[in-house]
Amino acid sequence: MRIGILGGTFDPIHLGHIRPALDIKQQLQLDEVWLMPNHIPPHKQSTNVDSQHRLAMVEQICQQHKDLKLCDIEIKRQTPSYTVVTLQQLQQAYPQHQFYFIMGMDSFINLPQWHLWQQLFELCHIVLCQRPGWQLDDNHPMQKVLQQKTRRNSAQFNISNGNLSVGSIIPVDTILQDISSTEVREKLLNHEDVSSLIAPCTKTYIQQHQLYLT
């Protein structure tokens, strides 16, 4: 199967995660998109709520959307999660699958800071979607990587048949909500309405467990 992977702290998960994931699944004819919460992200010192709550919120979203599945490989890990290590483990566990790692342009331009980032292209395809306000300057060092590995249209590959060499960058045009988990947490802290930012089940869960109030 062709599996999209969308990782993050999901602290909390919001519509800016969910809607693009569903859109990319449809556009690229992926079989599923796996939502992969981090336990200890290497680029952050800590999360605002513990792994149990973040996992539960993602699991609720997956229960509501049949195209989304929970991938708990990182959240069970007791050490910092590196994407290369995770993808190596996923390939070993699911050799029958082809993985499409979803990221925004803000993550892509920082790839050289990731652990063994060049090896990503040996393990998966990169699905590149641009968040509002992000553009890659022609002089940026990642521009060369983007030009070398990008497959822009169906004439260059046949994704429906899986005829796509590992390590391709696939840009997608998708409607991205300019939403951040930081914004959601700030609104919750100030008792502002977040109904347009998160799913109803997430809002209910947060209220039930009184999360993000301090």
C-alpha positions as CSV (number, residue, x, y, z in Angstrom):
1,M,0.0,0.0,0.0
2,R,1.0,3.6,-0.4
3,I,1.1,5.2,3.0
4,G,1.3,8.9,3.8
5,I,3.1,9.8,7.1
6,L,2.3,13.0,8.9
7,G,4.3,13.4,12.1
8,G,4.1,16.1,14.8
9,T,3.6,16.7,18.5
10,F,-0.1,17.3,17.9
11,D,-0.2,19.5,21.0
12,P,-3.1,19.6,20.3
13,I,-4.1,18.2,16.9
14,H,-6.0,20.7,14.9
15,L,-7.7,21.2,11.5
16,G,-4.5,22.5,10.0
17,H,-3.2,18.9,10.4
18,I,-6.4,17.0,9.5
19,R,-7.7,18.8,6.4
20,P,-4.4,18.8,4.4
21,A,-3.8,15.1,5.4
22,L,-7.2,14.1,3.9
23,D,-6.6,16.3,0.8
24,I,-3.2,14.8,0.1
25,K,-4.5,11.3,0.5
26,Q,-7.1,12.0,-2.2
27,Q,-4.8,13.9,-4.5
28,L,-2.0,11.3,-4.5
29,Q,-4.4,8.4,-4.3
30,L,-2.7,7.1,-1.2
31,D,-4.3,4.2,0.6
32,E,-4.0,5.7,4.0
33,V,-2.4,8.5,5.9
34,W,-0.8,7.6,9.2
35,L,-0.8,10.3,11.9
36,M,2.4,9.8,14.0
37,P,2.6,11.7,17.3
38,N,6.1,12.3,18.7
39,H,7.0,11.3,22.3
40,I,10.2,13.3,22.7
41,P,10.7,15.5,19.6
42,P,14.5,16.3,19.2
43,H,13.9,19.9,18.4
44,K,11.7,20.7,21.4
45,Q,12.4,20.4,25.1
46,S,9.0,19.2,26.1
47,T,5.3,19.2,25.1
48,N,2.5,21.0,26.9
49,V,0.5,17.9,27.8
50,D,1.7,14.4,28.2
51,S,1.8,11.7,25.6
52,Q,-1.3,9.9,26.8
53,H,-3.5,12.9,26.1
54,R,-2.0,13.7,22.8
55,L,-2.3,10.1,21.7
56,A,-5.9,9.9,22.8
57,M,-6.8,13.1,20.8
58,V,-5.2,11.7,17.7
59,E,-6.9,8.4,18.1
60,Q,-10.3,10.1,18.3
61,I,-9.6,11.9,15.0
62,C,-8.7,8.6,13.4
63,Q,-11.9,7.0,14.6
64,Q,-13.8,9.7,12.8
65,H,-11.9,9.5,9.5
66,K,-11.5,6.0,8.0
67,D,-8.6,7.3,5.8
68,L,-6.5,8.3,8.8
69,K,-4.7,5.8,11.0
70,L,-2.8,6.2,14.2
71,C,0.9,5.3,14.1
72,D,2.3,5.0,17.7
73,I,5.8,3.9,16.9
74,E,7.4,7.2,18.0
75,I,5.2,8.0,21.0
76,K,6.1,4.6,22.5
77,R,9.8,5.4,22.2
78,Q,11.5,6.6,25.4
79,T,14.2,8.4,23.5
80,P,14.1,11.4,21.1
81,S,12.5,10.5,17.8
82,Y,14.5,10.9,14.6
83,T,12.6,10.5,11.4
84,V,15.3,8.5,9.7
85,V,15.3,5.9,12.5
86,T,11.5,5.8,12.5
87,L,11.3,5.2,8.7
88,Q,14.0,2.5,8.9
89,Q,11.9,0.7,11.5
90,L,8.7,1.2,9.5
91,Q,10.3,-0.2,6.4
92,Q,11.5,-3.2,8.3
93,A,8.0,-3.8,9.9
94,Y,6.1,-3.1,6.7
95,P,8.3,-4.0,3.7
96,Q,5.1,-4.2,1.5
97,H,4.3,-0.5,1.9
98,Q,5.7,2.5,0.1
99,F,5.9,5.6,2.4
100,Y,5.2,9.2,1.6
101,F,6.5,11.6,4.3
102,I,4.4,14.8,4.4
103,M,6.1,18.0,5.4
104,G,5.7,21.8,4.9
105,M,8.2,24.1,3.3
106,D,9.2,25.4,6.7
107,S,10.4,21.9,7.7
108,F,12.0,21.2,4.3
109,I,14.3,24.2,4.4
110,N,15.5,23.0,7.8
111,L,16.2,19.5,6.7
112,P,20.0,19.9,6.9
113,Q,19.5,20.2,10.7
114,W,17.8,16.8,10.9
115,H,19.6,13.7,11.9
116,L,21.1,11.9,8.8
117,W,18.6,13.8,6.6
118,Q,20.1,12.7,3.3
119,Q,19.1,9.1,4.1
120,L,15.4,10.2,4.1
121,F,15.5,10.0,0.3
122,E,16.6,6.4,0.5
123,L,13.6,5.5,2.6
124,C,10.6,7.4,1.4
125,H,9.2,10.0,-0.9
126,I,8.8,13.6,0.3
127,V,5.3,15.2,-0.1
128,L,6.0,18.9,0.0
129,C,3.1,21.3,0.9
130,Q,3.7,24.9,1.5
131,R,2.3,26.7,4.5
132,P,0.9,30.2,4.0
133,G,3.6,32.8,3.7
134,W,6.5,30.4,3.0
135,Q,8.6,30.6,-0.2
136,L,12.0,29.1,-1.0
137,D,14.5,31.7,-2.2
138,D,16.4,30.9,-5.4
139,N,19.6,31.2,-3.5
140,H,18.6,28.9,-0.6
141,P,20.9,25.8,-0.3
142,M,17.9,23.5,-0.5
143,Q,16.8,24.9,-3.8
144,K,19.2,22.5,-5.6
145,V,17.8,19.5,-3.8
146,L,14.3,20.6,-4.7
147,Q,15.2,21.0,-8.3
148,Q,17.0,17.7,-8.6
149,K,14.3,15.5,-6.9
150,T,11.0,17.2,-7.7
151,R,8.4,15.3,-9.8
152,R,5.8,17.9,-10.7
153,N,3.1,16.2,-12.7
154,S,1.6,12.9,-13.8
155,A,3.7,12.8,-17.0
156,Q,6.8,12.3,-14.9
157,F,5.5,9.4,-12.8
158,N,2.5,7.1,-12.5
159,I,1.6,7.2,-8.8
160,S,-1.5,5.1,-9.2
161,N,0.7,2.2,-10.3
162,G,3.5,2.9,-7.9
163,N,6.0,3.6,-10.6
164,L,7.9,6.2,-8.7
165,S,11.5,5.9,-7.7
166,V,12.2,6.3,-4.0
167,G,13.4,9.7,-2.9
168,S,11.2,11.8,-5.1
169,I,9.9,15.2,-3.9
170,I,6.2,15.6,-4.8
171,P,4.9,19.1,-4.4
172,V,1.1,19.3,-3.8
173,D,-1.3,22.2,-4.0
174,T,-3.5,21.9,-1.0
175,I,-5.7,24.2,1.0
176,L,-3.6,24.9,4.1
177,Q,-5.1,26.5,7.1
178,D,-2.8,29.0,8.8
179,I,-3.3,27.4,12.2
180,S,-0.7,26.5,14.8
181,S,-1.0,24.5,18.0
182,T,0.5,27.5,19.7
183,E,-2.4,29.6,18.6
184,V,-4.9,27.0,19.8
185,R,-3.2,26.8,23.2
186,E,-3.1,30.6,23.6
187,K,-6.9,30.8,22.8
188,L,-7.7,28.0,25.2
189,L,-5.6,29.7,28.0
190,N,-7.5,32.9,27.4
191,H,-10.9,31.1,27.3
192,E,-11.5,32.1,23.6
193,D,-13.5,30.1,21.1
194,V,-11.5,27.5,19.2
195,S,-14.4,25.8,17.3
196,S,-13.0,26.9,13.9
197,L,-9.5,25.5,14.7
198,I,-10.0,22.0,16.2
199,A,-12.5,19.2,15.7
200,P,-15.5,19.0,18.1
201,C,-14.2,15.7,19.7
202,T,-10.8,17.4,20.4
203,K,-12.5,20.4,22.0
204,T,-14.7,18.1,24.1
205,Y,-11.6,16.0,25.2
206,I,-9.7,19.1,26.2
207,Q,-12.6,20.4,28.2
208,Q,-13.2,17.1,29.9
209,H,-9.5,16.8,31.0
210,Q,-9.1,20.6,31.6
211,L,-6.0,20.8,29.4
212,Y,-4.0,23.9,28.3
213,L,-5.4,26.0,31.2
214,T,-2.0,27.0,32.6
